[in-house]
Amino acid sequence: MHFHIITIFPKIFDSYFGESIVKRAREKKLVNIKIHNLRDYTADKHKTVDDTPYGGGAGMVLKVEPIHKCLKAIKSKKTRIILFSAKGKRYTQSDAKRLKKYENIVMICGRYEGVDERVAKYLADEEISIGEYVLTGGEIPAMAVVDSITRLLPGALGNAQSPKNESFSKKDYLEHPQYTKPAEFNKWKVPEVLLNGNHKKIDIWRNKHSEKPKLS
């Protein structure tokens, strides 16, 4: 699977994608992550990627021209183009499962006051938001999308059973509480049912203590 991330801060991804599950998935060739510096697709000597908004207002807006040029250089078969936007659809585990079916996912990271609306209208296949709050750019959402999809790919996790019964693996499901050694710490005890080895009772306890996601 190929991830393409369009950004004006290409080095921001180095640390996260160089660690843990995503790093191992890259080493196994399960995923390929290509970072595209938007400034490389500009035509002027200053590598200008933004300009003032028509109609006035504070801040700057990312221009449509360099994004269009970058997308033309990237786009191939079975590609999904995502623009991160406050007005986008809320990203869920169902979206991660849906998007993992694509061979190429292109993510456009906005900055400043946003992105020229013509990108959303004519170039992107969908707009996504990861929550009702404001970030300084789309780079953190891009990391979240890459991570959530990568861990669903066969071979990405050490235990293939891990994704099957975790939170959001099925509708209205949050995983039961987890405990590990020691059985007692600071007078805080692990539930007795988890210590007795009766797997039928353990399954009943776990089902009972699984929760539904809290609605906002």
Accessible surface in RSA format (square Angstrom, percent):
REM  Atomic radii and reference values for relative SASA: ProtOr
REM  Chains: A
REM  Algorithm: Lee & Richards
REM  Probe-radius: 1.40
REM  Slices: 20
REM RES _ NUM      All-atoms   Total-Side   Main-Chain    Non-polar    All polar
REM                ABS   REL    ABS   REL    ABS   REL    ABS   REL    ABS   REL
RES MET A   1    41.77  21.6   7.64   5.1  34.13  81.3  12.36  10.5  29.41  39.0
RES HIS A   2    78.36  42.8  78.36  54.5   0.00   0.0  45.64  47.0  32.72  38.1
RES PHE A   3     0.14   0.1   0.00   0.0   0.14   0.4   0.00   0.0   0.14   0.4
RES HIS A   4    25.59  14.0  25.59  17.8   0.00   0.0  21.17  21.8   4.42   5.1
RES ILE A   5     0.00   0.0   0.00   0.0   0.00   0.0   0.00   0.0   0.00   0.0
RES ILE A   6     1.50   0.9   1.29   1.0   0.21   0.5   1.29   0.9   0.21   0.6
RES THR A   7     1.10   0.8   0.00   0.0   1.10   2.6   1.10   1.5   0.00   0.0
RES ILE A   8     9.59   5.5   0.97   0.7   8.62  20.8   0.97   0.7   8.62  23.4
RES PHE A   9    82.60  41.3  79.60  49.3   3.00   7.8  82.60  50.1   0.00   0.0
RES PRO A  10    38.46  28.0  35.66  32.5   2.80  10.2  35.81  29.6   2.65  16.5
RES LYS A  11   170.32  83.1 159.22  97.7  11.10  26.4 102.21  92.0  68.11  72.5
RES ILE A  12    77.62  44.2  55.77  41.5  21.85  52.7  64.99  46.8  12.63  34.3
RES PHE A  13     1.92   1.0   1.92   1.2   0.00   0.0   1.92   1.2   0.00   0.0
RES ASP A  14    94.75  66.4  78.84  78.5  15.91  37.6  37.03  87.2  57.72  57.6
RES SER A  15    86.46  73.1  74.11  98.9  12.35  28.4  51.54 109.8  34.92  48.9
RES TYR A  16   101.72  47.5  94.15  53.6   7.58  19.7  73.77  55.4  27.95  34.5
RES PHE A  17     4.01   2.0   3.49   2.2   0.52   1.3   3.49   2.1   0.52   1.5
RES GLY A  18    29.08  35.9   0.00   N/A  29.08  35.9  20.89  57.3   8.20  18.4
RES GLU A  19   107.14  61.5 105.99  80.2   1.14   2.7  31.85  61.6  75.29  61.5
RES SER A  20    72.49  61.3  56.33  75.2  16.16  37.2  40.30  85.8  32.19  45.1
RES ILE A  21    44.21  25.2  43.90  32.7   0.31   0.7  43.90  31.6   0.31   0.8
RES VAL A  22     3.25   2.1   2.71   2.5   0.54   1.3   2.71   2.4   0.54   1.5
RES LYS A  23    88.66  43.3  88.42  54.3   0.24   0.6  34.19  30.8  54.47  58.0
RES ARG A  24   109.20  45.8 108.79  55.5   0.41   1.0  46.69  63.8  62.51  37.9
RES ALA A  25     0.23   0.2   0.00   0.0   0.23   0.5   0.15   0.2   0.09   0.2
RES ARG A  26    88.87  37.3  81.45  41.5   7.42  17.7  17.24  23.6  71.63  43.4
RES GLU A  27   111.44  64.0  83.95  63.5  27.49  65.4  47.81  92.5  63.63  52.0
RES LYS A  28   112.51  54.9  86.85  53.3  25.66  61.1  69.17  62.3  43.34  46.2
RES LYS A  29   177.11  86.4 149.59  91.8  27.52  65.5  96.78  87.1  80.33  85.6
RES LEU A  30    46.70  26.0  39.01  27.9   7.69  19.3  42.21  29.6   4.49  12.1
RES VAL A  31     5.77   3.8   0.00   0.0   5.77  13.9   1.34   1.2   4.43  12.0
RES ASN A  32    72.48  50.0  69.95  67.6   2.54   6.1  18.39  44.3  54.09  52.3
RES ILE A  33    12.66   7.2   0.68   0.5  11.98  28.9   0.68   0.5  11.98  32.5
RES LYS A  34   107.00  52.2 105.56  64.8   1.44   3.4  50.14  45.1  56.86  60.6
RES ILE A  35    45.61  26.0  25.98  19.4  19.63  47.3  25.98  18.7  19.63  53.3
RES HIS A  36    16.66   9.1  13.15   9.1   3.51   9.0  14.37  14.8   2.29   2.7
RES ASN A  37    38.82  26.8  35.96  34.7   2.86   6.9   6.95  16.7  31.86  30.8
RES LEU A  38     2.37   1.3   2.37   1.7   0.00   0.0   2.37   1.7   0.00   0.0
RES ARG A  39    74.18  31.1  74.18  37.8   0.00   0.0  23.39  32.0  50.80  30.8
RES ASP A  40    93.87  65.8  68.14  67.8  25.73  60.8  19.83  46.7  74.03  73.8
RES TYR A  41    43.65  20.4  39.84  22.7   3.82   9.9  18.31  13.8  25.34  31.2
RES THR A  42    22.24  15.8   2.17   2.2  20.07  47.8   6.25   8.4  15.99  24.2
RES ALA A  43   107.75  99.1  64.18  99.0  43.58  99.1  71.74 101.0  36.01  95.4
RES ASP A  44    60.44  42.3  46.00  45.8  14.44  34.1  44.81 105.5  15.63  15.6
RES LYS A  45   185.52  90.5 143.86  88.3  41.66  99.2  98.63  88.8  86.89  92.6
RES HIS A  46   136.19  74.4 112.27  78.0  23.92  61.2  80.34  82.8  55.85  65.0
RES LYS A  47    97.86  47.7  97.86  60.0   0.00   0.0  61.90  55.7  35.96  38.3
RES THR A  48    51.26  36.5  44.93  45.5   6.33  15.1  36.08  48.5  15.18  23.0
RES VAL A  49     0.90   0.6   0.72   0.6   0.19   0.5   0.72   0.6   0.19   0.5
RES ASP A  50    26.86  18.8  25.11  25.0   1.76   4.2   0.07   0.2  26.79  26.7
RES ASP A  51    71.64  50.2  71.03  70.7   0.62   1.5  16.00  37.7  55.64  55.5
RES THR A  52    93.45  66.5  78.75  79.8  14.70  35.0  53.32  71.6  40.13  60.7
RES PRO A  53    34.00  24.8  22.19  20.2  11.80  42.9  27.00  22.3   6.99  43.4
RES TYR A  54   217.34 101.5 189.14 107.6  28.19  73.4 144.45 108.6  72.89  89.9
RES GLY A  55    90.78 111.9   0.00   N/A  90.78 111.9  44.86 123.1  45.91 102.8
RES GLY A  56    52.60  64.9   0.00   N/A  52.60  64.9  33.80  92.8  18.79  42.1
RES GLY A  57    65.22  80.4   0.00   N/A  65.22  80.4  36.47 100.1  28.75  64.4
RES ALA A  58    86.28  79.3  63.26  97.6  23.02  52.4  72.71 102.4  13.57  36.0
RES GLY A  59    38.94  48.0   0.00   N/A  38.94  48.0  22.82  62.6  16.12  36.1
RES MET A  60    66.87  34.6  66.35  43.9   0.52   1.2  54.05  46.0  12.82  17.0
RES VAL A  61    33.01  21.7  31.63  28.6   1.38   3.3  31.63  27.5   1.38   3.7
RES LEU A  62     1.29   0.7   1.22   0.9   0.06   0.2   1.22   0.9   0.06   0.2
RES LYS A  63    54.22  26.5  50.58  31.0   3.64   8.7  25.99  23.4  28.23  30.1
RES VAL A  64    26.60  17.5  26.28  23.8   0.32   0.8  26.28  22.8   0.32   0.9
RES GLU A  65   105.05  60.3  97.34  73.6   7.71  18.4  59.99 116.0  45.07  36.8
RES PRO A  66     4.65   3.4   3.89   3.5   0.76   2.7   4.63   3.8   0.02   0.1
RES ILE A  67     0.20   0.1   0.20   0.1   0.00   0.0   0.20   0.1   0.00   0.0
RES HIS A  68    79.36  43.4  79.33  55.1   0.03   0.1  38.77  40.0  40.59  47.2
RES LYS A  69   107.86  52.6 105.19  64.5   2.66   6.3  70.63  63.6  37.23  39.7
RES CYS A  70     0.00   0.0   0.00   0.0   0.00   0.0   0.00   0.0   0.00   0.0
RES LEU A  71     7.90   4.4   7.44   5.3   0.45   1.1   7.80   5.5   0.10   0.3
RES LYS A  72   152.10  74.2 121.70  74.7  30.40  72.4  73.13  65.8  78.97  84.1
RES ALA A  73    73.39  67.5  29.92  46.2  43.47  98.9  41.28  58.1  32.11  85.1
RES ILE A  74    17.14   9.8   1.93   1.4  15.21  36.7   6.03   4.3  11.11  30.1
RES LYS A  75   120.29  58.7  96.12  59.0  24.17  57.6  53.24  47.9  67.05  71.4
RES SER A  76    61.11  51.6  41.30  55.1  19.82  45.6  49.42 105.2  11.69  16.4
RES LYS A  77   180.84  88.2 171.52 105.2   9.32  22.2 121.14 109.0  59.70  63.6
RES LYS A  78   112.19  54.7  91.01  55.8  21.18  50.4  59.76  53.8  52.44  55.9
RES THR A  79    17.39  12.4   0.61   0.6  16.79  40.0   0.49   0.7  16.90  25.6
RES ARG A  80    59.00  24.8  59.00  30.1   0.00   0.0   0.73   1.0  58.27  35.3
RES ILE A  81     2.93   1.7   2.93   2.2   0.00   0.0   2.93   2.1   0.00   0.0
RES ILE A  82     0.00   0.0   0.00   0.0   0.00   0.0   0.00   0.0   0.00   0.0
RES LEU A  83     6.88   3.8   6.88   4.9   0.00   0.0   6.88   4.8   0.00   0.0
RES PHE A  84    16.99   8.5   5.93   3.7  11.06  28.8   6.35   3.9  10.64  30.4
RES SER A  85    25.63  21.7  12.16  16.2  13.48  31.0  16.17  34.4   9.46  13.3
RES ALA A  86   101.16  93.0  62.39  96.3  38.78  88.2  69.96  98.5  31.20  82.7
RES LYS A  87   129.40  63.1  93.82  57.6  35.58  84.7  95.30  85.8  34.10  36.3
RES GLY A  88    14.96  18.5   0.00   N/A  14.96  18.5   2.27   6.2  12.70  28.4
RES LYS A  89   114.90  56.1  99.41  61.0  15.49  36.9 100.90  90.8  14.01  14.9
RES ARG A  90   104.77  44.0  98.37  50.1   6.41  15.3  41.66  56.9  63.11  38.3
RES TYR A  91    33.93  15.8  17.73  10.1  16.20  42.2  17.88  13.4  16.06  19.8
RES THR A  92    60.69  43.2  52.02  52.7   8.67  20.7  57.86  77.7   2.83   4.3
RES GLN A  93    40.04  22.4  30.46  22.3   9.57  22.8   7.70  16.4  32.33  24.5
RES SER A  94    81.21  68.6  73.70  98.4   7.51  17.3  34.69  73.9  46.52  65.2
RES ASP A  95     5.38   3.8   5.23   5.2   0.15   0.4   0.42   1.0   4.96   4.9
RES ALA A  96     0.14   0.1   0.14   0.2   0.00   0.0   0.14   0.2   0.00   0.0
RES LYS A  97    77.37  37.7  77.10  47.3   0.27   0.7  52.57  47.3  24.80  26.4
RES ARG A  98    78.46  32.9  75.05  38.3   3.41   8.1  62.03  84.8  16.44  10.0
RES LEU A  99     0.00   0.0   0.00   0.0   0.00   0.0   0.00   0.0   0.00   0.0
RES LYS A 100    76.10  37.1  63.08  38.7  13.02  31.0  27.10  24.4  49.00  52.2
RES LYS A 101   140.18  68.4 126.27  77.5  13.91  33.1  79.36  71.4  60.81  64.8
RES TYR A 102    54.16  25.3  50.61  28.8   3.56   9.3  23.82  17.9  30.35  37.4
RES GLU A 103    94.80  54.4  91.64  69.3   3.16   7.5  31.48  60.9  63.31  51.7
RES ASN A 104    14.51  10.0  14.51  14.0   0.00   0.0   0.74   1.8  13.77  13.3
RES ILE A 105     0.00   0.0   0.00   0.0   0.00   0.0   0.00   0.0   0.00   0.0
RES VAL A 106     0.17   0.1   0.17   0.2   0.00   0.0   0.17   0.1   0.00   0.0
RES MET A 107     0.00   0.0   0.00   0.0   0.00   0.0   0.00   0.0   0.00   0.0
RES ILE A 108     1.22   0.7   1.22   0.9   0.00   0.0   1.22   0.9   0.00   0.0
RES CYS A 109     3.09   2.3   0.00   0.0   3.09   7.3   0.00   0.0   3.09   3.3
RES GLY A 110     9.23  11.4   0.00   N/A   9.23  11.4   8.87  24.3   0.36   0.8
RES ARG A 111    37.16  15.6  33.11  16.9   4.05   9.6   4.45   6.1  32.71  19.8
RES TYR A 112   108.08  50.5  66.70  37.9  41.38 107.7  63.45  47.7  44.63  55.0
RES GLU A 113   112.08  64.3  79.29  60.0  32.79  78.1  11.26  21.8 100.82  82.3
RES GLY A 114    25.25  31.1   0.00   N/A  25.25  31.1  25.08  68.8   0.16   0.4
RES VAL A 115    26.40  17.4   5.38   4.9  21.02  50.7   5.38   4.7  21.02  57.0
RES ASP A 116    27.54  19.3  23.08  23.0   4.45  10.5   6.49  15.3  21.04  21.0
RES GLU A 117    95.87  55.0  90.04  68.1   5.83  13.9  57.40 111.0  38.47  31.4
RES ARG A 118   119.75  50.3 119.27  60.8   0.49   1.2  45.61  62.3  74.14  44.9
RES VAL A 119     0.00   0.0   0.00   0.0   0.00   0.0   0.00   0.0   0.00   0.0
RES ALA A 120    17.30  15.9   2.92   4.5  14.38  32.7   3.07   4.3  14.23  37.7
RES LYS A 121   144.84  70.7 111.84  68.6  33.00  78.6  69.00  62.1  75.84  80.8
RES TYR A 122   148.89  69.5 114.81  65.3  34.08  88.7  90.09  67.7  58.80  72.5
RES LEU A 123    35.81  19.9  25.97  18.6   9.84  24.7  28.51  20.0   7.30  19.6
RES ALA A 124    17.14  15.8   0.50   0.8  16.64  37.8   0.50   0.7  16.64  44.1
RES ASP A 125    61.86  43.3  33.70  33.5  28.16  66.6   7.04  16.6  54.83  54.7
RES GLU A 126    28.23  16.2  18.12  13.7  10.10  24.1  23.94  46.3   4.29   3.5
RES GLU A 127    39.98  23.0  31.91  24.1   8.07  19.2   8.66  16.8  31.32  25.6
RES ILE A 128     1.48   0.8   1.29   1.0   0.19   0.5   1.29   0.9   0.19   0.5
RES SER A 129    12.76  10.8   8.01  10.7   4.75  10.9   7.54  16.0   5.22   7.3
RES ILE A 130    43.46  24.7  22.10  16.5  21.36  51.5  22.89  16.5  20.57  55.8
RES GLY A 131    10.95  13.5   0.00   N/A  10.95  13.5   4.67  12.8   6.28  14.1
RES GLU A 132   153.01  87.8 113.66  86.0  39.36  93.7  51.40  99.4 101.62  83.0
RES TYR A 133   124.63  58.2  99.20  56.4  25.43  66.2  90.82  68.2  33.81  41.7
RES VAL A 134   143.28  94.3 112.57 101.9  30.71  74.0 115.26 100.1  28.02  76.0
RES LEU A 135    63.84  35.6  41.09  29.4  22.75  57.2  44.48  31.2  19.36  52.1
RES THR A 136   111.90  79.6  96.28  97.6  15.63  37.2  82.88 111.3  29.02  43.9
RES GLY A 137    13.68  16.9   0.00   N/A  13.68  16.9   8.36  22.9   5.32  11.9
RES GLY A 138     4.64   5.7   0.00   N/A   4.64   5.7   3.52   9.7   1.11   2.5
RES GLU A 139     2.10   1.2   1.96   1.5   0.13   0.3   1.58   3.1   0.52   0.4
RES ILE A 140    98.85  56.3  97.96  73.0   0.89   2.1  97.96  70.5   0.89   2.4
RES PRO A 141     8.44   6.1   8.44   7.7   0.00   0.0   8.44   7.0   0.00   0.0
RES ALA A 142     0.00   0.0   0.00   0.0   0.00   0.0   0.00   0.0   0.00   0.0
RES MET A 143    27.78  14.4  27.42  18.1   0.35   0.8  16.61  14.1  11.17  14.8
RES ALA A 144    40.36  37.1  28.79  44.4  11.57  26.3  38.00  53.5   2.36   6.2
RES VAL A 145     0.00   0.0   0.00   0.0   0.00   0.0   0.00   0.0   0.00   0.0
RES VAL A 146     0.00   0.0   0.00   0.0   0.00   0.0   0.00   0.0   0.00   0.0
RES ASP A 147    40.06  28.1  39.16  39.0   0.90   2.1   8.02  18.9  32.03  31.9
RES SER A 148    20.20  17.1  19.09  25.5   1.11   2.6  19.97  42.5   0.23   0.3
RES ILE A 149     0.00   0.0   0.00   0.0   0.00   0.0   0.00   0.0   0.00   0.0
RES THR A 150     0.00   0.0   0.00   0.0   0.00   0.0   0.00   0.0   0.00   0.0
RES ARG A 151    60.02  25.2  58.62  29.9   1.40   3.3  15.66  21.4  44.36  26.9
RES LEU A 152    22.72  12.7  10.23   7.3  12.50  31.4  10.91   7.7  11.81  31.8
RES LEU A 153    22.34  12.4  18.50  13.2   3.85   9.7  18.53  13.0   3.81  10.3
RES PRO A 154   114.47  83.4  96.75  88.2  17.73  64.4 108.92  89.9   5.56  34.5
RES GLY A 155    43.77  54.0   0.00   N/A  43.77  54.0  30.52  83.7  13.25  29.7
RES ALA A 156     1.36   1.2   0.00   0.0   1.36   3.1   0.15   0.2   1.21   3.2
RES LEU A 157    21.60  12.0  11.11   7.9  10.48  26.4  11.33   8.0  10.27  27.6
RES GLY A 158    86.44 106.6   0.00   N/A  86.44 106.6  43.85 120.3  42.60  95.4
RES ASN A 159    88.90  61.3  81.42  78.7   7.48  18.0  25.35  61.0  63.55  61.4
RES ALA A 160    77.94  71.7  59.60  92.0  18.34  41.7  66.92  94.2  11.02  29.2
RES GLN A 161   108.54  60.7 102.74  75.1   5.80  13.8  49.33 105.0  59.21  44.9
RES SER A 162    50.01  42.3  31.68  42.3  18.33  42.2  23.92  50.9  26.09  36.6
RES PRO A 163    29.92  21.8  22.44  20.5   7.49  27.2  22.44  18.5   7.49  46.5
RES LYS A 164   124.85  60.9 105.32  64.6  19.53  46.5  72.28  65.1  52.57  56.0
RES ASN A 165    90.80  62.6  88.53  85.6   2.27   5.5  25.55  61.5  65.25  63.1
RES GLU A 166    29.54  17.0  29.20  22.1   0.34   0.8  13.21  25.5  16.34  13.3
RES SER A 167    37.89  32.0  31.19  41.6   6.70  15.4  16.75  35.7  21.14  29.6
RES PHE A 168   104.33  52.2  95.34  59.1   8.99  23.4  97.10  58.9   7.23  20.7
RES SER A 169    18.99  16.0   3.67   4.9  15.31  35.3   5.02  10.7  13.96  19.6
RES LYS A 170   106.83  52.1  95.54  58.6  11.29  26.9  93.97  84.6  12.86  13.7
RES LYS A 171   184.46  90.0 153.34  94.1  31.13  74.1 105.77  95.2  78.69  83.8
RES ASP A 172    73.29  51.3  56.17  55.9  17.13  40.5   6.91  16.3  66.39  66.2
RES TYR A 173    28.44  13.3  28.01  15.9   0.44   1.1  19.75  14.8   8.70  10.7
RES LEU A 174    39.01  21.7  39.01  27.9   0.00   0.0  39.01  27.4   0.00   0.0
RES GLU A 175    60.42  34.7  43.03  32.6  17.39  41.4   5.77  11.2  54.65  44.6
RES HIS A 176    21.27  11.6  17.19  11.9   4.08  10.4   5.28   5.4  15.98  18.6
RES PRO A 177    55.91  40.7  43.18  39.4  12.73  46.3  54.28  44.8   1.63  10.1
RES GLN A 178   116.56  65.2  87.54  64.0  29.02  69.1  50.94 108.4  65.62  49.8
RES TYR A 179   106.10  49.5  70.12  39.9  35.98  93.6  47.56  35.7  58.55  72.2
RES THR A 180   114.96  81.8  93.87  95.2  21.09  50.3  78.19 105.0  36.77  55.6
RES LYS A 181   185.89  90.7 166.18 102.0  19.72  46.9 116.22 104.6  69.67  74.2
RES PRO A 182    83.23  60.7  73.30  66.8   9.94  36.1  78.04  64.4   5.20  32.3
RES ALA A 183    49.25  45.3  38.65  59.6  10.60  24.1  40.77  57.4   8.48  22.5
RES GLU A 184    88.71  50.9  70.58  53.4  18.13  43.2  24.60  47.6  64.11  52.3
RES PHE A 185   125.68  62.9 121.86  75.5   3.82   9.9 125.21  75.9   0.46   1.3
RES ASN A 186    95.76  66.0  69.72  67.4  26.04  62.7  16.07  38.7  79.70  77.0
RES LYS A 187   181.07  88.3 160.15  98.3  20.92  49.8 102.57  92.3  78.50  83.6
RES TRP A 188   167.44  67.2 157.73  76.3   9.71  22.8 137.22  73.2  30.22  49.0
RES LYS A 189   149.70  73.0 122.49  75.2  27.21  64.8  66.34  59.7  83.35  88.8
RES VAL A 190    18.20  12.0  12.38  11.2   5.82  14.0  12.38  10.8   5.82  15.8
RES PRO A 191    35.58  25.9  23.80  21.7  11.79  42.8  35.58  29.4   0.00   0.0
RES GLU A 192   128.38  73.7 121.37  91.8   7.01  16.7  61.57 119.1  66.81  54.5
RES VAL A 193    31.29  20.6  26.57  24.1   4.72  11.4  28.69  24.9   2.60   7.1
RES LEU A 194    37.63  21.0  17.03  12.2  20.60  51.8  17.03  12.0  20.60  55.4
RES LEU A 195    91.32  50.9  56.73  40.6  34.59  86.9  61.39  43.1  29.93  80.6
RES ASN A 196    78.41  54.1  40.57  39.2  37.84  91.1  35.26  84.9  43.15  41.7
RES GLY A 197    49.44  61.0   0.00   N/A  49.44  61.0  31.96  87.7  17.49  39.2
RES ASN A 198    61.08  42.1  53.14  51.3   7.94  19.1  17.90  43.1  43.18  41.7
RES HIS A 199   134.02  73.2 130.15  90.5   3.86   9.9  91.54  94.3  42.48  49.4
RES LYS A 200   158.55  77.4 149.26  91.6   9.29  22.1  97.28  87.6  61.28  65.3
RES LYS A 201   113.51  55.4 111.28  68.3   2.24   5.3  57.42  51.7  56.10  59.8
RES ILE A 202    14.46   8.2  14.46  10.8   0.00   0.0  14.46  10.4   0.00   0.0
RES ASP A 203    78.78  55.2  76.96  76.6   1.82   4.3  21.83  51.4  56.95  56.8
RES ILE A 204   103.08  58.7 100.47  74.8   2.61   6.3 102.05  73.5   1.03   2.8
RES TRP A 205    32.99  13.2  30.04  14.5   2.95   6.9  24.52  13.1   8.47  13.7
RES ARG A 206    89.95  37.8  89.79  45.8   0.16   0.4  10.70  14.6  79.25  48.0
RES ASN A 207   110.36  76.1  94.48  91.3  15.87  38.2  25.76  62.0  84.60  81.8
RES LYS A 208   163.32  79.7 131.33  80.6  31.98  76.2  85.80  77.2  77.52  82.6
RES HIS A 209    64.56  35.3  57.62  40.1   6.94  17.8  37.85  39.0  26.71  31.1
RES SER A 210    27.64  23.4  10.08  13.5  17.56  40.5   9.29  19.8  18.36  25.7
RES GLU A 211    89.35  51.3  81.40  61.6   7.95  18.9  33.78  65.3  55.57  45.4
RES LYS A 212   149.33  72.9 137.04  84.1  12.29  29.3  82.70  74.4  66.63  71.0
RES PRO A 213    37.74  27.5  29.09  26.5   8.66  31.5  29.56  24.4   8.18  50.8
RES LYS A 214   175.71  85.7 143.45  88.0  32.26  76.8 121.05 109.0  54.66  58.2
RES LEU A 215   170.11  94.7 138.22  98.9  31.88  80.1 140.31  98.5  29.79  80.2
RES SER A 216   150.91 127.5  73.53  98.1  77.38 178.3  84.96 180.9  65.95  92.4
END  Absolute sums over single chains surface
CHAIN  1 A    13859.7      11062.2       2797.5       7856.8       6002.9
END  Absolute sums over all chains
TOTAL         13859.7      11062.2       2797.5       7856.8       6002.9
